[in-house]
């Protein structure tokens, strides 16, 4: 099989195409995430509970297939995995144009989640091949930044287009966006990992049964647990910041919240990557968790738009920096042949944190209110930092991860 040639420069052609592919994919994902509840209640006559079910089904199917995504990438190769799953994902995106009932929407959402899981798993080892070893922190940071930009671009497009166009036109435009992103997968010179003779014979001989190692990468379970706890706390922002702002009569300022969040993340990104590459993950992860916790405490005292925006600065710097670092630690903890398994394991735990967190935060808010819930999440972030220090940080005291 073709061997991967290590690039000498970060901003090479394939790396840029990987960023655009990821940006278009997540702009579509977050646009749909924002607009579907409105579509369900206005056009399909559904309820808030049904809107939540449509979002949950997508996440559940994604979690269900996520542990097997690494095995799929290993068996079929990165090129076939990304191009076949990408094609099916695009076809399903266009299928929203023919939805005529709540049940058809729920069915499409459930199937769509499977292919989203495979896509987001295989995209990481592909982009990693085009990041120089000494720039892993910076490179993966920019890659995750393209995801976070989708948080802003997707909802912004959807909410503005729907003001003068129908949902069908919006779905068509969004499907075209993800289709353009899919085209980039054919422009990337995807290279497969070389297979050693021992590995080749092992793959050729059928196994008696599926083993734990085929699904889970145990080397990233610790960092995956950190990702789960981080996602649990972040779910309070992702799922309920808009509802919180509406209660405080600040809904008109939530769009600016996500813009400030993204800008804060963008401004610190170059320095965060350089610090990671030169001093190791601890030098970034410690202050990032602290900034994230401060942002959650600030938003718990929400009283006006300035408090909302200041909290966005701290959370943008904190969460926007810590997540790409955790992902980079995960992929650098294993050999390239196991990278798909590492990413699928990490994202399985991360998605579980989001899913469980979204449910639990709703219960907490109904029980103790928004303020106490966000303070609780700040405490959770501090606790997560302690868990990271206990389970992971000691490995990186002497040298950066990339230098080991």
PALUM-753722 format. One line per field, with one value per residue (C-alpha): residue number from 1; x negated, y, z negated. Coordinates in nm, 3 decimals. Layout:
residues N
n: [NUM/...]
c1: [X/...]
c2: [Y/...]
c3: [Z/...]
This chain:
residues 404
n: [1/2/3/4/5/6/7/8/9/10/11/12/13/14/15/16/17/18/19/20/21/22/23/24/25/26/27/28/29/30/31/32/33/34/35/36/37/38/39/40/41/42/43/44/45/46/47/48/49/50/51/52/53/54/55/56/57/58/59/60/61/62/63/64/65/66/67/68/69/70/71/72/73/74/75/76/77/78/79/80/81/82/83/84/85/86/87/88/89/90/91/92/93/94/95/96/97/98/99/100/101/102/103/104/105/106/107/108/109/110/111/112/113/114/115/116/117/118/119/120/121/122/123/124/125/126/127/128/129/130/131/132/133/134/135/136/137/138/139/140/141/142/143/144/145/146/147/148/149/150/151/152/153/154/155/156/157/158/159/160/161/162/163/164/165/166/167/168/169/170/171/172/173/174/175/176/177/178/179/180/181/182/183/184/185/186/187/188/189/190/191/192/193/194/195/196/197/198/199/200/201/202/203/204/205/206/207/208/209/210/211/212/213/214/215/216/217/218/219/220/221/222/223/224/225/226/227/228/229/230/231/232/233/234/235/236/237/238/239/240/241/242/243/244/245/246/247/248/249/250/251/252/253/254/255/256/257/258/259/260/261/262/263/264/265/266/267/268/269/270/271/272/273/274/275/276/277/278/279/280/281/282/283/284/285/286/287/288/289/290/291/292/293/294/295/296/297/298/299/300/301/302/303/304/305/306/307/308/309/310/311/312/313/314/315/316/317/318/319/320/321/322/323/324/325/326/327/328/329/330/331/332/333/334/335/336/337/338/339/340/341/342/343/344/345/346/347/348/349/350/351/352/353/354/355/356/357/358/359/360/361/362/363/364/365/366/367/368/369/370/371/372/373/374/375/376/377/378/379/380/381/382/383/384/385/386/387/388/389/390/391/392/393/394/395/396/397/398/399/400/401/402/403/404]
c1: [0.000/-0.104/-0.315/-0.255/-0.516/-0.566/-0.515/-0.775/-0.535/-0.205/-0.009/-0.037/0.229/0.388/0.397/0.589/0.836/0.888/0.974/1.228/1.386/1.425/1.551/1.825/1.928/1.968/2.127/2.396/2.421/2.464/2.695/2.926/2.894/3.013/3.297/3.456/3.648/3.809/3.888/4.042/4.270/4.369/4.387/4.443/4.663/4.441/4.374/4.065/4.024/4.027/3.772/3.549/3.602/3.484/3.164/3.114/3.166/2.885/2.652/2.756/2.688/2.357/2.259/2.375/2.149/1.860/1.676/1.673/1.568/1.199/1.232/1.420/1.143/0.878/1.053/1.160/0.886/0.910/0.984/1.276/1.411/1.423/1.550/1.819/1.949/1.927/2.132/2.404/2.404/2.458/2.741/2.911/2.865/3.065/3.330/3.453/3.622/3.873/3.966/4.343/4.392/4.233/4.157/3.969/3.760/3.677/3.578/3.345/3.191/3.120/2.953/2.768/2.595/2.421/2.241/2.159/1.978/1.765/1.687/1.573/1.361/1.176/1.119/0.878/0.617/0.638/0.549/0.289/0.090/0.036/-0.077/-0.453/-0.542/-0.686/-0.362/-0.101/0.034/0.073/0.205/0.472/0.562/0.638/0.831/1.052/1.085/1.250/1.505/1.566/1.605/1.891/2.063/2.082/2.112/2.378/2.638/2.568/2.647/2.952/3.114/3.060/3.171/3.491/3.604/3.666/3.679/3.870/3.731/3.707/3.483/3.276/3.235/3.129/2.870/2.733/2.712/2.515/2.277/2.201/2.172/1.904/1.724/1.740/1.566/1.258/1.217/1.136/0.878/0.687/0.411/0.516/0.236/0.293/0.075/-0.180/-0.097/-0.378/-0.400/-0.282/0.014/0.092/0.109/0.317/0.569/0.576/0.663/1.019/1.066/1.283/1.463/1.443/1.211/1.214/0.900/1.088/1.330/1.163/0.818/0.731/0.438/0.678/0.935/0.785/0.779/1.121/1.256/1.125/1.306/1.628/1.619/1.534/1.824/2.056/1.981/1.987/2.334/2.474/2.349/2.431/2.786/2.909/2.727/3.001/3.277/3.087/3.050/3.421/3.512/3.290/3.449/3.114/3.199/3.110/2.750/2.691/2.576/2.302/2.214/2.111/1.924/1.726/1.665/1.522/1.315/1.160/1.067/0.919/0.706/0.531/0.504/0.154/0.000/0.177/0.039/-0.315/-0.305/-0.175/-0.449/-0.732/-0.626/-0.380/-0.008/-0.017/-0.126/0.195/0.448/0.406/0.477/0.743/0.947/0.914/1.036/1.328/1.428/1.406/1.632/1.893/1.887/1.927/2.224/2.393/2.431/2.583/2.756/2.679/2.523/2.174/2.166/2.275/2.000/1.727/1.816/1.789/1.431/1.321/1.507/1.380/1.022/1.075/1.290/1.167/0.810/0.854/1.057/0.802/0.528/0.715/0.775/0.408/0.299/0.533/0.394/0.031/0.079/0.095/-0.076/0.069/0.221/0.436/0.525/0.877/0.945/0.802/1.023/1.337/1.273/1.211/1.521/1.738/1.664/1.694/2.034/2.156/2.059/2.259/2.563/2.576/2.487/2.771/3.023/2.875/2.840/3.209/3.289/3.053/3.197/3.552/3.442/3.203/3.216/2.967/2.729/2.665/2.632/2.356/2.172/2.196/2.046/1.759/1.690/1.707/1.437/1.210/1.273/1.189/0.861/0.781/0.865/0.641/0.357/0.402/0.438/0.266/0.053/-0.231/-0.326/-0.420/-0.616/-0.956/-0.897/-0.633/-0.428/-0.552/-0.911/-0.864]
c2: [0.000/0.363/0.500/0.839/1.103/1.343/1.706/1.970/2.267/2.300/2.501/2.251/2.191/1.881/2.031/2.335/2.110/1.912/2.234/2.336/1.990/1.997/2.357/2.286/1.965/2.127/2.444/2.217/2.017/2.319/2.498/2.196/2.165/2.525/2.525/2.179/2.260/2.560/2.349/2.070/2.302/2.532/2.311/1.964/2.071/1.888/1.955/2.063/1.702/1.577/1.841/1.713/1.356/1.448/1.591/1.303/1.028/1.172/1.174/0.825/0.665/0.849/0.714/0.362/0.337/0.544/0.255/0.063/0.361/0.302/-0.062/0.044/0.288/0.022/-0.243/-0.027/0.237/0.610/0.700/0.462/0.533/0.910/0.908/0.642/0.770/1.126/1.040/0.873/1.167/1.411/1.199/1.196/1.574/1.618/1.372/1.638/1.801/1.515/1.494/1.488/1.370/1.362/0.991/1.035/1.309/1.092/0.803/1.021/1.177/0.833/0.704/1.032/0.999/0.674/0.829/1.150/0.938/0.760/1.087/1.274/0.975/0.928/1.302/1.321/1.062/1.204/1.559/1.426/1.286/1.641/1.798/1.794/1.611/1.924/2.120/1.870/2.107/2.396/2.182/2.000/2.329/2.484/2.173/2.189/2.563/2.487/2.283/2.567/2.816/2.598/2.674/3.039/3.017/2.744/2.900/3.247/3.129/2.925/3.194/3.463/3.255/3.141/3.502/3.531/3.170/2.849/2.555/2.353/2.618/2.630/2.249/2.260/2.530/2.348/2.022/2.207/2.335/1.986/1.862/2.124/2.007/1.651/1.759/1.850/1.484/1.407/1.689/1.556/1.309/1.058/0.819/0.490/0.370/0.108/-0.241/-0.450/-0.818/-0.938/-0.704/-0.803/-1.173/-1.098/-0.904/-1.176/-1.451/-1.441/-1.392/-1.622/-1.337/-0.964/-0.862/-0.561/-0.432/-0.420/-0.159/0.030/0.184/0.143/0.386/0.682/0.583/0.822/1.123/1.014/1.034/1.392/1.461/1.311/1.530/1.838/1.768/1.716/2.069/2.219/2.074/2.345/2.604/2.416/2.321/2.589/2.921/3.041/2.944/3.114/3.433/3.427/3.404/3.707/3.884/3.886/3.652/3.917/3.908/3.531/3.553/3.793/3.549/3.281/3.536/3.658/3.294/3.220/3.539/3.475/3.125/3.250/3.520/3.284/2.988/3.066/3.108/2.805/2.580/2.712/2.666/2.310/2.221/2.377/2.307/2.019/1.981/2.066/2.422/2.473/2.247/2.383/2.752/2.653/2.464/2.758/3.005/2.776/2.756/3.136/3.181/2.948/3.137/3.471/3.353/3.221/3.586/3.689/4.027/4.212/4.159/4.260/3.979/3.740/3.856/3.859/3.500/3.415/3.549/3.325/3.020/3.076/3.088/2.802/2.543/2.650/2.571/2.266/2.054/2.049/1.976/1.676/1.546/1.591/1.402/1.119/1.080/1.113/0.839/0.566/0.454/0.574/0.233/0.271/0.637/0.565/0.355/0.626/0.895/0.677/0.591/0.955/1.082/0.800/0.917/1.283/1.226/1.034/1.333/1.566/1.337/1.263/1.621/1.765/1.548/1.606/1.982/2.004/1.824/2.045/2.363/2.255/2.166/2.444/2.702/2.831/3.009/2.711/2.482/2.693/2.721/2.342/2.312/2.541/2.312/2.016/2.177/2.224/1.861/1.756/1.945/1.747/1.420/1.522/1.600/1.263/1.039/1.209/1.513/1.322/1.164/1.503/1.667/1.617/1.675/1.768/1.477/1.523/1.483/1.149]
c3: [0.000/0.043/-0.238/-0.397/-0.313/-0.601/-0.485/-0.567/-0.577/-0.765/-0.508/-0.225/0.041/-0.110/-0.461/-0.331/-0.145/-0.466/-0.650/-0.386/-0.380/-0.759/-0.764/-0.507/-0.685/-1.026/-0.888/-0.747/-1.070/-1.300/-1.055/-1.056/-1.434/-1.471/-1.221/-1.267/-1.589/-1.414/-1.106/-1.313/-1.508/-1.219/-0.909/-1.054/-1.346/-1.592/-1.959/-2.149/-2.264/-1.905/-1.810/-2.088/-1.967/-1.616/-1.758/-2.001/-1.739/-1.526/-1.825/-1.939/-1.601/-1.583/-1.925/-1.833/-1.527/-1.665/-1.839/-1.510/-1.294/-1.356/-1.252/-0.937/-0.844/-0.908/-0.698/-0.402/-0.404/-0.452/-0.089/-0.043/-0.391/-0.347/0.012/-0.024/-0.358/-0.227/0.082/-0.125/-0.367/-0.077/0.069/-0.271/-0.295/0.028/-0.100/-0.347/-0.046/-0.028/-0.397/-0.437/-0.795/-1.136/-1.101/-0.774/-0.933/-1.235/-1.008/-0.800/-1.111/-1.258/-0.938/-0.886/-1.224/-1.124/-0.829/-1.017/-1.276/-1.014/-0.834/-1.143/-1.248/-0.918/-0.859/-1.154/-1.043/-0.691/-0.800/-1.045/-0.750/-0.623/-0.951/-1.023/-1.344/-1.502/-1.427/-1.553/-1.817/-1.574/-1.289/-1.488/-1.651/-1.313/-1.211/-1.521/-1.465/-1.131/-1.327/-1.571/-1.286/-1.166/-1.498/-1.388/-1.009/-0.997/-1.230/-1.086/-0.732/-0.832/-1.047/-0.782/-0.481/-0.649/-0.684/-0.309/-0.183/-0.252/-0.446/-0.123/0.034/-0.283/-0.285/0.080/0.018/-0.287/-0.089/0.180/-0.087/-0.218/0.142/0.214/-0.098/0.034/0.357/0.152/0.050/0.414/0.429/0.126/0.216/-0.049/-0.141/-0.318/-0.604/-0.508/-0.634/-0.779/-0.674/-1.016/-1.002/-0.644/-0.724/-1.031/-0.823/-0.560/-0.806/-0.936/-1.309/-1.510/-1.680/-1.723/-2.001/-2.234/-2.061/-1.728/-1.863/-2.150/-2.176/-2.545/-2.527/-2.489/-2.751/-3.008/-2.775/-2.646/-3.001/-3.020/-2.692/-2.832/-3.144/-2.935/-2.698/-2.996/-3.117/-2.766/-2.699/-2.929/-2.680/-2.360/-2.458/-2.697/-2.653/-2.417/-2.661/-2.944/-2.741/-2.655/-3.024/-3.087/-2.785/-2.604/-2.317/-2.059/-2.178/-2.155/-1.792/-1.901/-2.183/-1.932/-1.719/-2.022/-2.116/-1.770/-1.746/-2.090/-1.982/-1.654/-1.816/-2.059/-1.821/-1.679/-2.027/-2.170/-1.896/-1.938/-2.315/-2.275/-2.026/-2.231/-2.593/-2.568/-2.636/-3.008/-2.934/-2.735/-2.904/-3.260/-3.176/-2.922/-3.181/-3.421/-3.154/-3.072/-3.439/-3.476/-3.172/-3.322/-3.653/-3.473/-3.265/-3.580/-3.687/-3.353/-3.381/-3.057/-2.715/-2.836/-3.090/-2.814/-2.581/-2.846/-2.934/-2.563/-2.560/-2.846/-2.716/-2.363/-2.488/-2.736/-2.561/-2.216/-2.324/-2.544/-2.300/-2.013/-2.267/-2.405/-2.053/-1.964/-2.276/-2.173/-1.821/-1.936/-2.195/-1.930/-1.611/-1.280/-1.207/-1.522/-1.476/-1.350/-1.659/-1.883/-1.734/-1.738/-2.105/-2.199/-2.016/-2.151/-2.504/-2.404/-2.237/-2.541/-2.755/-2.529/-2.515/-2.888/-2.972/-2.762/-2.947/-3.293/-3.244/-3.156/-3.482/-3.683/-3.533/-3.614/-3.967/-4.076/-3.795/-3.539/-3.777/-4.003/-3.700/-3.543/-3.874/-3.903/-3.553/-3.653/-3.949/-3.707/-3.490/-3.792/-3.888/-3.530/-3.557/-3.873/-3.693/-3.403/-3.645/-3.818/-3.511/-3.219/-3.301/-3.471/-3.139/-2.994/-3.274/-3.119/-2.748/-2.493/-2.364/-2.011/-2.128/-2.302]
